[in-house]
Amino acid sequence: MEQRDKDHARHLAKNSEDIVVFMIRRDTQCAKCRKEMFDGNLLTLRDEQPLCMTCAGLDDLTFLTSGDPAVTRRAGKHSSRKAVVVRWARARKRYERQGTLVEQAAIDRAREESAADAAVREAKNKKAAAKREIEDKQYLLTFTAELRRLFPGCPPEEVAEITRHACEKYSGRVGRSASAKELDPEKIRLAVIAHVRHAHTGYDRFFDINVPKRDARRMVQAKIERMLAKWEVEQRTHTQP
Ligand SMILES: [Zn+2]
């Protein structure tokens, strides 16, 4: 083994106290007990001599494969002895960490702790989801109330549609910056304009006949403004039977 490779294998151990164990590729023999070792067996080097796990006094440790960083970290902490298992990756021409050798009791304890953590995390997620649901409902109610206040003439079914659309947008929003408290009348107005443009002006049809967006907007502008002005005053027909 070249010095450079040895240095890299050692580097993978991170903690210089950790023993480095190699998962071998080439068949070899234990320098002490002469046991044959094959592809996939574990050995460690002592004074440059390959030793099997028994001769190295590591055969009481259990191999914990990499994959769950939290369990690996905890097991390493709980184990009084630890070895890092590396294997030569042919394609990448370097040693790669396969896992650790630690005491079985440490693995059990680490798994228990991680399972307990998962339960706490799940409870937290549930609580957060419930909170979001309440916030969404609150937003919906506030939005509806504000919309009705600003546009009392807007028919109820359209209020519902505008609100649903606006709240869908709010729900998907990263960071959820728009809380119900900071509902901006301008935002509501824009939502109403978008709705009117889409539902009452035939704006979307302009695209089918390749009218440029700017021209299409100008053409429908007057129509939108008339509708908004109408909705800004209460329509007797909606409130009386
Ligand atoms: Zn041996």
Residues whose N, C-alpha, C, O or C-beta is under 5 A from the ligand:
A	BS01	ZN	C30 K32 C33 R34 K35 C52 C55
